[in-house]
Amino acid sequence: MKTPLRRSVLQLAAVSLIALGALTGCAQTVALEPAKFASDEGCAEVMVRLPDTVSDLALRETNAQGTGAWGSPASVLLRCGVEVPDPTSTLPCVLVDDVYWLRDDSEAPNYIFTTYGREPATEVIVNRDVTSPGPALFDLVGAVGATTEVGACTEIEDSLGADTVTPEATPTPAG
């Protein structure tokens, strides 16, 4: 025979499990692969500075070290600790608030931006069908700017490959 106290505890436990299930169903973890150097100390500095929103998209939980994701479905992805870009890269280089990014639009509408002249290097993928790369990168500068500056682009272009205009550059090692 169930006592009133035991019945109340069981009801509370059942309600808690249902609520927990509803919450986890709404905010599934974004599955990402960690970058090769995700354990770099500089990535820890980036991760603690990630904004709660990027282009008005909410931060989501990810399953990999050194990663971030925003939006549902995830439309802005970040991986810290990727390979440092080759200084002879022919990709256009854009400058967003003192951070240089190489722009790769070969997988449009997903634009891949990789920091240039910073260690550890960080990659950001922006789905242009959902948001513009300019505001997304601007929102991430506070976090990515925590990495060590080791170089700069020398030729800057004027387009992020989107509807925004920001100076760009061609990568050249600073020295």
C-alpha positions in Angstrom: 0.0 0.0 0.0 1.4 3.4 -1.0 1.5 6.1 1.6 0.5 9.7 0.7 4.2 10.8 1.1 5.5 8.0 -1.1 2.8 8.7 -3.8 3.8 12.5 -3.7 7.5 11.6 -4.1 6.7 9.2 -7.0 4.5 11.9 -8.7 7.2 14.5 -8.3 9.8 12.2 -9.8 7.6 11.4 -12.7 6.9 15.0 -13.4 10.6 15.8 -13.1 11.5 13.0 -15.6 8.9 14.3 -18.1 10.1 17.9 -17.8 13.7 16.8 -18.2 12.8 14.7 -21.3 11.0 17.7 -22.8 13.9 20.0 -22.2 16.5 17.7 -23.6 14.3 17.0 -26.6 14.2 20.7 -27.4 17.9 21.4 -27.1 19.8 18.4 -28.5 23.5 18.5 -28.3 25.2 19.5 -31.6 27.6 16.7 -32.7 30.9 18.2 -33.9 34.5 16.8 -34.4 37.1 18.5 -32.3 40.0 20.1 -34.2 43.4 18.6 -34.1 44.7 21.2 -31.6 41.5 21.7 -29.6 43.3 21.1 -26.3 45.6 24.2 -26.9 45.4 26.6 -24.0 44.4 29.4 -26.4 41.3 27.5 -27.3 40.3 27.4 -23.6 40.5 31.2 -23.7 38.3 31.3 -26.7 35.7 28.9 -25.2 35.2 30.9 -22.0 34.5 34.0 -24.1 31.9 32.5 -26.5 28.9 34.8 -26.7 25.4 33.6 -25.8 24.2 34.7 -29.2 25.7 35.1 -32.6 23.6 37.0 -35.2 20.6 36.6 -32.8 21.1 32.8 -32.8 21.3 31.1 -29.4 24.3 29.2 -28.2 23.9 25.4 -28.2 25.6 22.7 -26.4 28.2 20.7 -28.4 29.8 17.3 -27.8 33.4 18.2 -28.6 36.2 20.1 -27.0 37.0 23.5 -28.5 33.7 23.9 -30.4 30.6 26.1 -30.4 27.3 26.2 -32.3 24.5 28.7 -32.6 21.0 28.4 -33.9 18.4 25.6 -34.3 19.3 24.0 -36.6 22.9 25.0 -35.9 23.7 27.6 -38.5 27.0 29.0 -37.1 29.7 26.5 -36.1 33.1 27.2 -34.5 36.1 24.9 -34.1 39.2 26.2 -32.3 42.5 24.5 -32.9 42.4 23.8 -36.6 45.5 23.7 -38.7 47.1 27.1 -39.1 46.5 28.3 -42.7 49.3 28.2 -45.3 50.8 31.6 -45.7 50.7 31.1 -49.5 46.9 30.5 -49.5 45.1 32.1 -52.4 41.9 32.4 -50.5 40.7 36.0 -50.0 41.3 37.5 -46.6 38.8 39.6 -44.8 39.4 41.8 -41.8 36.7 42.0 -39.1 37.5 44.3 -36.2 41.3 43.5 -36.1 40.9 39.7 -36.8 41.9 38.4 -40.2 39.9 35.6 -41.7 40.5 33.5 -44.9 37.2 33.1 -46.7 36.3 29.8 -48.5 33.0 29.9 -50.3 33.5 26.7 -52.2 30.8 25.0 -50.1 28.2 27.8 -50.5 25.8 28.5 -48.9 28.1 27.4 -46.1 31.0 29.8 -45.9 34.1 28.7 -44.1 36.2 31.3 -42.4 39.6 30.5 -40.8 41.5 32.9 -38.8 44.8 34.1 -40.3 47.8 35.2 -38.3 46.4 33.8 -35.0 47.4 30.8 -33.0 45.6 28.6 -32.3 43.7 29.0 -35.6 39.9 29.0 -35.4 37.4 28.0 -38.1 33.9 29.4 -38.3 31.2 28.0 -40.7 28.3 30.3 -41.4 25.2 29.1 -43.3 24.5 32.2 -45.5 20.9 31.1 -46.1 20.3 31.7 -42.4 22.6 34.6 -41.4 25.1 37.0 -42.9 28.8 36.2 -42.2 29.7 39.8 -41.3 27.6 40.1 -38.2 28.4 36.5 -37.2 32.1 37.1 -37.3 31.8 40.4 -35.6 29.9 38.7 -32.7 32.8 36.2 -32.4 35.7 38.7 -32.4 35.6 39.1 -28.6 36.2 35.3 -28.2 38.6 34.7 -31.2 40.5 37.9 -30.4 41.8 36.2 -27.3 44.2 34.1 -29.4 47.8 35.1 -30.0 48.3 37.4 -33.0 51.3 36.2 -35.0 50.7 37.7 -38.5 48.5 39.7 -40.7 47.2 39.8 -44.3 48.7 42.4 -46.5 46.0 42.6 -49.2 42.5 43.3 -48.0 39.4 42.7 -50.1 36.1 44.5 -49.6 33.6 41.6 -49.3 32.8 38.8 -46.9 31.0 37.1 -49.8 27.7 38.2 -48.4 25.6 41.3 -48.3 28.0 43.1 -46.0 31.1 45.1 -46.9 34.2 44.8 -44.8 37.8 45.1 -45.8 39.6 41.9 -46.9 43.2 40.9 -47.4 45.5 38.4 -49.1 47.5 36.4 -46.5 51.2 37.2 -46.1 53.3 36.3 -43.1 54.1 39.2 -40.8 57.6 39.4 -39.7 
